Amino acid sequence: MDYPVKHQKLAGWANYPVIEADVATPGNYDQVRDYVAKNERLIARGNGKSYGDASLAPHVLSTLALRRMIHFDAVTGEIECEAGVLLSEILAEVIPHGWFFYVTPGIKHITVGGAIASDVHGKNHPTHGCFSNYLISFELMTESGKIVHCSKIEHADLFWKTCGGMGWTGIILSARFRLRPIRSTQMDQHTVWADNWEQLFGALSGRDSYEYAAAWVDSLAAGAQFGRGAVFFANHAEGQGSEPLVFQEKKPGNVPFTPPVSLINRWSTRIHNTMYLRKKPPGDYPVDLDSYFYPLDGVRNWNRMYGPRGFVQYQFCLPEQNAFDGIARALQAIQNSPDAPFLTVLKRHGERPAEAKYSFPIKGYSLALDFPRTRSIFSLVRKLDEIVWAAEGKIYLTKDAGSDKKMGRVEVADFEEKKWWSALKGRVETL
């Protein structure tokens, strides 16, 4: 069959690791089936926004040509589309009709297929869970080329193994899910400053009147200011009138080229952290939807700032009872190392459906850390792995590029069923 297959260098958003891969871009389901049949091991890839090695393999099937919006019901808020459609494309279609995602990650230029494979979460996990909570069904092509309709009723086991399964069950072709009604594209934000770790953790834990919450942590603050930061709470604004909503996206800045060395280091991070709080005053004020949910989309190609070596994100989640002490130990390990994260984000997580065992969040707290890839960074990653493992936590496989294989905490028996999927199996087979 005639569809493009290109041999190229390939990496995730963090530009590490970089591999040589054959990348196919089939434009219909018969072409997808043909490429699956020709390759024993492959991985699906969306828009390449996963940070680590999640969508890397010698044979890659890009879903970016599967971009049909199949159906959108502006009355009920149900939408069906192919797996390669971007969340940003959906927003442009549905917001004028007064709809938004129940759950959205921090970037909007990811595919629907990727959102399912990672079972993405957002800033409202305690109240709304993961993307799978609002997923009605999807069409999945298995290794035999058969297309299976999966829902919470039909082929439910395959449905839940796919949500958060990182692509190991097959190729997601299309999906149907529910949206939430909104009356405004503004958010009512409430910002709280915290002088130390105890205040920050307490602030994030104690404001249940807000649906959304996330905290920024100054990972380099020491002494009496250890763990200082800010918590950003928000609810959807009520809005007025019946005019169509307008999704106002700010024109993004751009990093036009990759500098020869990283612009991110311990000193630039310290300056950034000092300036950050000054830009985020405490109190109540309106924030537009795009700025609150998708701040990382404000600068195109921001990953280039880390230079040719790229960067490493380390995101982990600890159970509620171990989170306060465990995250403090992780922050202390960072301060005792030569490496410093440019971005440190703390989020709270709630319960999840018992069936969603491959989803990343557990009831507790997660910390996301972006590090320049230095010669010493993986030594720090090993120390963080030990802290997370001892605290009964887990890492986010969508972000991982170098943790110990055991850190995914998933069941090996399930993954031994499949021969053709590569990346995740490599991380769990030694458990």
Residue, then its C-alpha position, 0 to 999 in steps of 0.5 A: m500500500d502507498y503511504p509514506v514511511k520515512h527513516q529519520k532521527l526521532a525524539g520526544w519533546a525533551n529531545y532525549p533520547v534520540i533514536e533512528a526510526d522508520v516512521a509511517t504515516p498511514g492515512n486510513y485504517d487499511q494502511v494502518r493494518d498493513y503497517v501493523a502486519k509488516n512489523e512485529r514490534l512498533i509503537a503509535r505516536g501522536n504529535g510527539k509531545s510526550y517528554g521521554d521515550a514513550s513513543l520511541a521504537p524502531h518502527v513508529l506509526s504516526t497517527l497525524a494523518l488520522r484527523r477527521m472530526i467524525h461528529f460533534d453534538a453541540v447540544t449534548g457535548e459528545i464528540e467523536c474524532e479520529a486519534g490524530v486530532l489535536l486537543s487544540e483543534i477540538l477547542a476551536e470547534v467546541i468552545p464557541h458552542g459553550w463546551f470544554f474538556y472535563v480533564t485537560p493536561g497542561i498543553k493542548h497540542i497533543t492528540v486524542g490518542g495520546a491523551i487516552a494512552s497516557d490517560v492524562h490528568g489535569k489540575n482537577h484530579p480530586t474532583h474529576g479524575c483522568f481523561s478516561n472518566y469521560l471517555i465513552s468508547f474507542e476503536l482499537m486495532t489489535e496486533s492481528g489487524k482486527i478493529v475492536h470497539c471498546s467501552k466500559i461495557e464492551h471489551a471493558d478489560l481491553f478498554w481499561k488496559t488501553c487507558g494509561g497503557m502507553g500503547w501496548t494494546g494496539i493502535i487507537l483509531s478513533a474515540r468518543f467522549r463527553l465534554r463539559p458545559i462552560r459559560s465563559t472563557q475566563m477563570d476566577q483565580h485565587t493565588v496564595w503565597a506560602d513561605n515554606w513547605e509546611q505552608l505550601f502543602g497545607a494550602l494546596s490541601g485545604r481549599d476544596s471550594y476550588e475545582y482546580a489547583a496546582a502549586w509552583v515550588d521554589s526547589l532551590a529555596a533553603g533554610a526557613q524558606f525551604g519549599r516556599g511557593a505559590v498555589f493557583f486555585a481556580n473555578h470557571a467564571e459564570g459568564q453572562g449573555s448568550e453570545p458564542l464564546v470566543f477562545q482567545e489564544k495569545k500569540p505565542g513567543n518562539v525560541p527560534f533556534t537551539p543554542p549551542v549550550s543550555l540556557i537553563n542552569r542553576w544560576s538562571t533557575r535561581i534568578h527565574n525563581t526569584m522573579y516568578l513570585r513577583k509576577k504572581p501576586p496573591g489575591d483574586y483576579p480573572v485569568d483567561l482560559d488559555s493562560y490558566f490551562y496552557p501556560l506552556d503553549g505560550v512559547r513555541n519550541w521552548n524545549r530548545m532552551y535546554g540546548p542540544r543535550g535536551f532535558v529530562q522530566y521526572q514526575f512522580c506521585l506519592p500516596e497521601q500518607n507519605a507525600f509530605d515527608g517523601i516530597a520534602r526528601a526529594l526536594q532535599a536530594i535535589q538541593n544536595s545535587p549539582d542539578a536544579p529543575f527549572l520547573t517544579v509543579l505540585k498537584r493533588h490527586g484523588e481516588r480513581p476507578a479501581e479498573a484504571k490501574y494503569s493510570f498514573p495518579i494515585k490518591g496523594y500528591s505528584l511532583a513534576l520536575d524539568f532538569p537540563r540533561t547534565r552528566s550528573i542528572f541520572s545519578l540524581v534520578r536514581k536517588l529520586d527513584e529510591i525515595v519514590w520507591a520507599a514511599e510506595g510511589k510511582i513515576y509517570l511513564t509519559k515523562d520518563a526517560g531514565s528511571d529504573k525499570k521497576m518504577g512503573r509499578v505495573e503488572v508484568a503478566d499483562f504485558e507478557e500477552k503481547k509480543w509486538w509492543s516494545a517500549l513499556k515492556g522493557r521497563v517492567e519485565t524485570l519486576 
